Amino acid sequence: MKNQWLINITMVLLSWLSLSFLGRRNIKRFLPASVLVVFLEALNVQVGKKLKWWTFYNKPNSYITGELPFNLGPFLVGSMWILKWT
Protein backbone atom coordinates (compact mmCIF):
# COMPACT_ATOMS: atom_id res chain seq x y z
CA MET A 1 0.00 0.00 0.00
CA LYS A 2 2.88 2.38 0.73
CA ASN A 3 4.26 1.76 -2.74
CA GLN A 4 0.90 2.59 -4.28
CA TRP A 5 0.77 5.95 -2.45
CA LEU A 6 4.31 6.71 -3.62
CA ILE A 7 3.43 5.83 -7.20
CA ASN A 8 0.26 7.94 -7.06
CA ILE A 9 2.06 10.99 -5.65
CA THR A 10 4.90 10.66 -8.15
CA MET A 11 2.48 10.27 -11.05
CA VAL A 12 0.56 13.41 -10.09
CA LEU A 13 3.66 15.51 -9.38
CA LEU A 14 5.48 14.58 -12.58
CA SER A 15 2.49 15.34 -14.74
CA TRP A 16 1.86 18.69 -13.01
CA LEU A 17 5.54 19.61 -13.35
CA SER A 18 5.20 19.25 -17.11
CA LEU A 19 2.72 22.15 -17.08
CA SER A 20 5.64 24.56 -16.67
CA PHE A 21 6.44 23.88 -20.34
CA LEU A 22 2.84 24.50 -21.43
CA GLY A 23 2.73 28.18 -20.53
CA ARG A 24 0.37 30.25 -18.41
CA ARG A 25 -1.77 31.39 -21.36
CA ASN A 26 -2.36 27.84 -22.58
CA ILE A 27 -3.16 26.61 -19.07
CA LYS A 28 -5.83 29.30 -18.68
CA ARG A 29 -7.15 28.50 -22.12
CA PHE A 30 -7.41 24.73 -21.84
CA LEU A 31 -8.05 24.14 -18.13
CA PRO A 32 -11.87 24.46 -18.28
CA ALA A 33 -12.16 21.95 -21.12
CA SER A 34 -9.76 19.57 -19.39
CA VAL A 35 -11.72 19.74 -16.14
CA LEU A 36 -14.87 18.90 -18.10
CA VAL A 37 -13.11 15.91 -19.67
CA VAL A 38 -11.99 14.66 -16.24
CA PHE A 39 -15.50 15.13 -14.84
CA LEU A 40 -17.04 13.16 -17.71
CA GLU A 41 -14.44 10.43 -17.30
CA ALA A 42 -15.21 10.18 -13.57
CA LEU A 43 -18.90 9.79 -14.42
CA ASN A 44 -18.03 7.16 -17.00
CA VAL A 45 -16.07 5.19 -14.41
CA GLN A 46 -18.93 5.28 -11.91
CA VAL A 47 -21.53 4.22 -14.51
CA GLY A 48 -19.22 1.53 -15.85
CA LYS A 49 -18.68 0.02 -12.41
CA LYS A 50 -22.41 0.03 -11.68
CA LEU A 51 -23.35 -1.56 -15.00
CA LYS A 52 -20.37 -3.96 -14.86
CA TRP A 53 -18.87 -2.88 -18.16
CA TRP A 54 -15.49 -4.13 -16.97
CA THR A 55 -14.00 -6.26 -14.21
CA PHE A 56 -11.25 -5.23 -11.81
CA TYR A 57 -9.14 -8.17 -10.69
CA ASN A 58 -7.00 -6.08 -8.36
CA LYS A 59 -9.74 -3.80 -7.07
CA PRO A 60 -8.71 -0.44 -5.64
CA ASN A 61 -9.96 0.22 -2.12
CA SER A 62 -11.65 3.48 -3.02
CA TYR A 63 -11.96 6.02 -5.80
CA ILE A 64 -9.60 8.39 -3.96
CA THR A 65 -6.72 5.92 -3.80
CA GLY A 66 -7.53 4.18 -7.07
CA GLU A 67 -8.62 6.38 -9.95
CA LEU A 68 -8.53 9.95 -8.61
CA PRO A 69 -4.72 10.33 -8.78
CA PHE A 70 -4.78 9.18 -12.39
CA ASN A 71 -7.63 11.56 -13.25
CA LEU A 72 -6.01 14.55 -11.53
CA GLY A 73 -2.54 13.73 -12.77
CA PRO A 74 -1.84 12.35 -16.23
CA PHE A 75 -5.42 12.50 -17.50
CA LEU A 76 -6.00 16.18 -16.70
CA VAL A 77 -2.56 17.35 -17.77
CA GLY A 78 -2.51 15.04 -20.78
CA SER A 79 -5.79 16.43 -22.01
CA MET A 80 -4.37 19.97 -21.77
CA TRP A 81 -1.34 18.93 -23.80
CA ILE A 82 -3.51 17.18 -26.40
CA LEU A 83 -5.76 20.23 -26.70
CA LYS A 84 -2.69 22.41 -27.23
CA TRP A 85 -1.23 20.13 -29.90
CA THR A 86 -4.48 19.78 -31.80
C-alpha positions in Angstrom: 0.0 0.0 0.0 2.9 2.4 0.7 4.3 1.8 -2.7 0.9 2.6 -4.3 0.8 5.9 -2.5 4.3 6.7 -3.6 3.4 5.8 -7.2 0.3 7.9 -7.1 2.1 11.0 -5.7 4.9 10.7 -8.2 2.5 10.3 -11.0 0.6 13.4 -10.1 3.7 15.5 -9.4 5.5 14.6 -12.6 2.5 15.3 -14.7 1.9 18.7 -13.0 5.5 19.6 -13.3 5.2 19.3 -17.1 2.7 22.2 -17.1 5.6 24.6 -16.7 6.4 23.9 -20.3 2.8 24.5 -21.4 2.7 28.2 -20.5 0.4 30.3 -18.4 -1.8 31.4 -21.4 -2.4 27.8 -22.6 -3.2 26.6 -19.1 -5.8 29.3 -18.7 -7.2 28.5 -22.1 -7.4 24.7 -21.8 -8.0 24.1 -18.1 -11.9 24.5 -18.3 -12.2 21.9 -21.1 -9.8 19.6 -19.4 -11.7 19.7 -16.1 -14.9 18.9 -18.1 -13.1 15.9 -19.7 -12.0 14.7 -16.2 -15.5 15.1 -14.8 -17.0 13.2 -17.7 -14.4 10.4 -17.3 -15.2 10.2 -13.6 -18.9 9.8 -14.4 -18.0 7.2 -17.0 -16.1 5.2 -14.4 -18.9 5.3 -11.9 -21.5 4.2 -14.5 -19.2 1.5 -15.9 -18.7 0.0 -12.4 -22.4 0.0 -11.7 -23.4 -1.6 -15.0 -20.4 -4.0 -14.9 -18.9 -2.9 -18.2 -15.5 -4.1 -17.0 -14.0 -6.3 -14.2 -11.3 -5.2 -11.8 -9.1 -8.2 -10.7 -7.0 -6.1 -8.4 -9.7 -3.8 -7.1 -8.7 -0.4 -5.6 -10.0 0.2 -2.1 -11.6 3.5 -3.0 -12.0 6.0 -5.8 -9.6 8.4 -4.0 -6.7 5.9 -3.8 -7.5 4.2 -7.1 -8.6 6.4 -10.0 -8.5 9.9 -8.6 -4.7 10.3 -8.8 -4.8 9.2 -12.4 -7.6 11.6 -13.2 -6.0 14.6 -11.5 -2.5 13.7 -12.8 -1.8 12.4 -16.2 -5.4 12.5 -17.5 -6.0 16.2 -16.7 -2.6 17.4 -17.8 -2.5 15.0 -20.8 -5.8 16.4 -22.0 -4.4 20.0 -21.8 -1.3 18.9 -23.8 -3.5 17.2 -26.4 -5.8 20.2 -26.7 -2.7 22.4 -27.2 -1.2 20.1 -29.9 -4.5 19.8 -31.8 
